[in-house]
Amino acid sequence: EESFFEYHLYSLQGRTTVKENQTKQISLLDAPDVPIKKELRFYGASQYYRSQLGTPLSNQKVGVFLEIENSERRRLGIPLPKGTVRVYKASADASLQFIGEDVIDHTPKDEKVKIKMGDAFDVVGERTQRDWTKVARNVYETEWDVELRNHKNEDIEVTIIEPVPGDWEVLKSSHPYTKAEAHTLQYVVTVPKDGKVTVNYRVRMRW
């Protein structure tokens, strides 16, 4: 790989023969034992704040993501070209099984690559709006329950991403939270095996 103006050129090592009417795949790079991080994410949406009071939004999907740090200390550290990433996992009989794919953009070294693998099968969520109150002109309060149910035989960690519109503040919360961005409330909770966790929070919003 070499930089060329605002582009990168990738040269394949060695020689190969492509026969007539043949399609052949050639390895571009080899990086064994690259650490990956698996993350479960439960996303909300701004329109949830205007849904019918008390109506549960049931069996919502929990997304599964893999994150790779493209750095030398993680056995990578080279510019990665845009394209499709396919992921395989060894099954009980040691054969490789295809488990998902995603498209990544051109990624410089020392940046992170996040791959969306699909949705979890054994982890589901449900939102219920407990309250919606107009406090004053352009000032509202709303309260939500976010329930996560884990049907796996192991404890899991789930990141809850809740977009909150306007100028907002949390009035009460059942779990520790962070203000990840200007309009994003974030929780990281542990859900026990064959168990459930309910996160309750109330926010005040001004427009």
C-alpha positions in Angstrom: 0.0 0.0 0.0 1.2 3.5 -0.8 -0.2 7.0 -0.6 -0.9 8.6 -4.0 -2.2 12.2 -3.9 -5.5 11.9 -1.8 -5.7 8.1 -2.6 -4.1 4.9 -1.7 -2.7 2.3 -4.1 -2.7 -1.4 -3.2 -0.3 -3.7 -4.9 -0.8 -7.5 -4.7 2.3 -9.5 -3.8 3.6 -12.2 -6.1 2.1 -13.6 -9.3 -1.0 -15.6 -10.1 -2.6 -17.1 -13.2 -6.2 -16.5 -14.2 -7.5 -19.1 -16.6 -10.0 -18.4 -19.4 -13.5 -17.7 -18.0 -12.2 -18.1 -14.5 -12.9 -16.0 -11.4 -10.2 -16.0 -8.8 -10.0 -14.4 -5.3 -6.5 -13.2 -4.2 -5.6 -12.2 -0.7 -4.9 -8.5 -0.2 -3.6 -8.7 3.3 -3.1 -11.1 6.2 -3.4 -10.1 9.8 -3.9 -13.0 12.2 -5.1 -12.7 15.8 -6.7 -9.3 15.5 -8.7 -8.5 18.7 -12.3 -7.7 18.2 -14.9 -6.2 20.6 -18.5 -7.3 20.4 -21.2 -4.8 21.5 -25.0 -5.1 21.9 -26.8 -1.8 21.2 -30.4 -0.9 21.8 -31.4 2.2 19.8 -34.3 4.6 20.4 -35.7 7.2 18.0 -36.8 10.8 18.5 -40.4 10.0 17.4 -40.8 7.7 20.5 -41.2 10.9 22.6 -44.5 11.6 20.7 -45.9 8.0 20.7 -49.3 7.3 22.3 -48.9 7.4 26.1 -48.6 4.0 27.7 -48.3 2.0 24.5 -45.4 -0.5 24.8 -43.1 -0.7 21.8 -42.5 -4.4 22.2 -39.9 -6.9 20.9 -37.6 -4.2 19.5 -34.3 -5.5 18.0 -31.0 -5.3 19.8 -28.2 -4.7 17.3 -25.0 -6.7 17.3 -21.8 -4.9 16.4 -18.1 -5.9 16.1 -15.4 -3.2 16.5 -11.9 -3.4 15.3 -9.1 -1.0 16.1 -7.0 -0.4 13.0 -3.7 0.1 14.8 -0.3 -1.5 14.9 -0.7 -2.6 18.5 -3.8 -4.5 17.4 -1.8 -6.2 14.6 -3.3 -4.0 11.8 -2.4 -0.3 11.3 -2.7 0.0 7.5 -5.3 2.0 5.4 -8.2 -0.3 4.7 -10.0 0.0 1.4 -13.8 0.4 1.1 -15.6 -2.8 0.6 -17.7 -5.7 2.0 -16.5 -7.4 5.2 -17.7 -10.9 5.7 -17.4 -12.6 9.1 -17.1 -16.3 9.8 -17.0 -18.2 13.1 -15.8 -21.7 13.9 -18.6 -24.0 14.9 -18.4 -26.9 17.4 -17.0 -29.2 14.6 -14.3 -26.6 13.8 -15.9 -25.7 10.4 -16.3 -22.0 9.5 -19.9 -20.7 9.4 -20.9 -17.4 7.8 -22.5 -15.2 10.4 -22.9 -11.8 8.7 -21.5 -9.0 6.5 -21.4 -5.3 6.3 -19.9 -2.6 4.1 -17.1 -0.4 5.5 -15.8 2.9 4.2 -12.2 3.7 3.4 -10.6 3.6 6.9 -7.2 5.3 7.7 -4.8 3.6 10.2 -5.4 4.3 13.9 -9.2 4.6 13.3 -11.9 2.2 14.4 -14.0 -0.1 12.2 -17.5 -0.9 13.3 -19.3 -3.8 11.6 -23.1 -4.3 11.9 -23.7 -8.0 12.2 -27.4 -7.9 12.4 -29.8 -8.3 15.4 -29.6 -10.5 18.4 -31.9 -13.5 18.6 -32.0 -14.1 22.3 -32.0 -10.5 23.5 -35.1 -8.3 23.1 -36.3 -5.0 24.4 -39.5 -3.1 25.1 -40.2 0.6 25.7 -43.1 2.0 27.6 -43.9 5.7 28.0 -45.0 6.3 31.6 -45.8 10.0 31.5 -45.9 13.0 29.2 -46.6 16.4 30.8 -46.6 20.0 29.5 -45.0 22.0 32.3 -45.0 25.4 30.6 -44.8 27.0 27.2 -42.3 24.9 25.2 -41.3 22.9 28.3 -42.3 19.2 28.6 -41.5 16.2 30.8 -41.6 12.6 29.8 -40.8 9.3 31.6 -39.8 6.0 30.0 -39.2 2.4 31.0 -36.7 0.5 28.8 -36.9 -3.2 29.6 -34.2 -5.6 28.3 -34.8 -9.4 28.4 -31.9 -11.8 28.1 -32.7 -15.4 27.1 -29.0 -16.5 26.9 -27.3 -18.7 29.4 -24.8 -16.0 30.2 -24.8 -12.5 31.5 -24.6 -9.8 28.8 -23.8 -6.1 28.6 -26.1 -3.9 26.5 -25.6 -0.2 25.5 -28.9 1.8 25.4 -28.8 4.8 23.1 -31.7 7.2 23.7 -32.0 10.3 21.5 -33.5 13.2 23.5 -34.7 16.3 21.6 -34.3 20.0 22.6 -32.5 21.4 25.6 -32.8 18.6 28.2 -32.0 17.5 31.7 -32.5 14.2 33.5 -34.7 14.6 36.5 -34.4 11.0 37.8 -32.8 7.8 36.6 -32.7 4.2 37.9 -29.2 3.6 36.5 -26.1 5.6 35.9 -26.0 7.4 32.6 -23.8 9.6 30.4 -24.6 12.4 28.0 -22.8 10.8 25.0 -23.7 13.7 22.7 -25.8 16.9 22.7 -29.0 14.9 22.1 -28.0 11.4 23.2 -28.6 9.8 26.6 -26.6 6.6 27.0 -26.8 3.7 29.5 -24.5 0.6 29.8 -26.3 -2.1 31.8 -25.7 -5.7 32.6 -28.6 -8.1 32.0 -28.3 -11.4 33.9 -28.7 -14.8 32.1 -32.4 -15.7 31.7 -33.3 -12.4 33.4 -34.3 -8.9 32.7 -33.5 -5.3 33.6 -35.7 -2.2 33.5 -34.2 1.2 33.1 -36.4 4.1 34.1 -35.7 7.7 33.5 -37.5 11.0 33.4 -36.3 14.0 31.4 -37.4 17.7 31.1 -37.1 19.2 27.6 -37.2 22.7 26.4 -37.7 23.9 22.8 
